[in-house]
């Protein structure tokens, strides 16, 4: 996984809302989508983005203001981690590998 100046985490209710916020963040800022984690069958989703500090900060602001009705009811948290420790990046890379492995196994079973 590439080195990023900052990592942003956005926790939101429902997969569809998370997809809308991710789209707006990626279009509005020069950030990379790193990974996501789904909990409770997609009713709670954490999005992880990476980039420069200013771009990640801008993306988090976009997520907070993309649609006031959505963010007021469904956005649970948004945090910026500047200069993430190598352990954080390893954790994110491990989670991404686990989800890719699960996807590959599902494709084999089809």
C-alpha positions in Angstrom: 0.0 0.0 0.0 1.3 3.4 -0.9 2.5 5.9 1.7 -0.1 8.6 2.3 0.3 11.9 4.1 -3.1 11.4 5.7 -5.9 8.9 6.0 -9.5 9.7 6.4 -12.2 7.4 7.9 -15.9 8.0 7.4 -18.5 5.9 9.2 -22.0 6.0 7.9 -25.2 4.1 8.1 -26.2 2.1 5.1 -24.2 0.9 2.1 -26.1 3.1 -0.4 -25.5 6.3 1.5 -21.8 5.3 1.9 -21.6 4.8 -1.9 -23.0 8.3 -2.5 -20.6 9.9 0.0 -17.6 8.0 -1.5 -18.6 9.2 -5.0 -18.8 12.8 -3.9 -15.5 12.6 -1.9 -13.6 11.1 -4.8 -15.0 13.5 -7.4 -14.5 16.6 -5.2 -11.0 15.9 -3.9 -7.9 14.1 -5.1 -8.1 11.2 -2.8 -7.7 7.4 -3.2 -10.3 5.0 -1.9 -8.3 2.5 0.2 -10.9 0.2 1.7 -14.2 -0.2 3.3 -15.6 -2.4 6.0 -19.3 -3.4 6.4 -20.9 -4.2 9.7 -24.4 -5.4 10.5 -25.1 -6.6 6.9 -24.2 -3.2 5.4 -26.2 -1.1 7.8 -22.9 0.4 9.1 -20.1 1.1 6.7 -16.6 2.5 7.3 -14.9 4.1 4.3 -11.1 4.7 4.2 -9.5 7.2 1.9 -6.0 8.4 1.6 -4.1 11.4 0.1 -2.5 14.7 1.2 -3.7 16.3 4.4 -5.5 19.1 2.6 -7.2 16.8 0.1 -8.4 14.3 2.8 -9.6 17.2 4.9 -11.5 18.5 1.9 -13.0 15.1 1.2 -14.2 14.8 4.8 -15.8 18.3 4.6 -17.5 17.2 1.4 -18.9 14.1 3.2 -20.3 16.2 5.9 -22.0 18.6 3.6 -22.9 16.6 0.5 -26.5 16.4 1.5 -27.5 18.0 4.8 -30.4 15.6 5.3 -28.2 12.5 4.8 -25.3 13.7 6.9 -27.5 14.8 9.8 -29.2 11.5 10.0 -26.7 8.9 8.7 -23.1 10.2 9.1 -21.8 8.8 12.3 -18.3 10.0 12.2 -15.5 11.4 10.1 -11.9 11.6 11.3 -8.5 12.5 9.7 -5.3 10.8 10.7 -2.3 12.8 9.6 1.0 11.0 9.1 -0.5 7.5 9.8 1.8 5.1 11.7 3.0 2.1 9.7 0.9 -0.1 11.9 -2.2 1.7 10.7 -1.3 1.2 7.1 -0.5 -2.5 7.7 -3.9 -2.9 9.4 -5.6 -1.3 6.4 -3.7 -3.4 3.9 -4.5 -6.6 5.9 -8.2 -5.8 5.9 -8.1 -5.2 2.1 -6.4 -8.5 1.5 -8.9 -10.3 3.6 -11.8 -8.8 1.7 -10.2 -9.6 -1.6 -9.7 -13.2 -0.5 -13.3 -13.6 0.5 -14.4 -12.2 -2.9 -12.2 -14.6 -4.8 -13.6 -17.5 -2.8 -17.2 -16.4 -3.5 -16.4 -16.2 -7.2 -14.9 -19.8 -7.2 -18.1 -21.1 -5.5 -20.4 -19.7 -8.2 
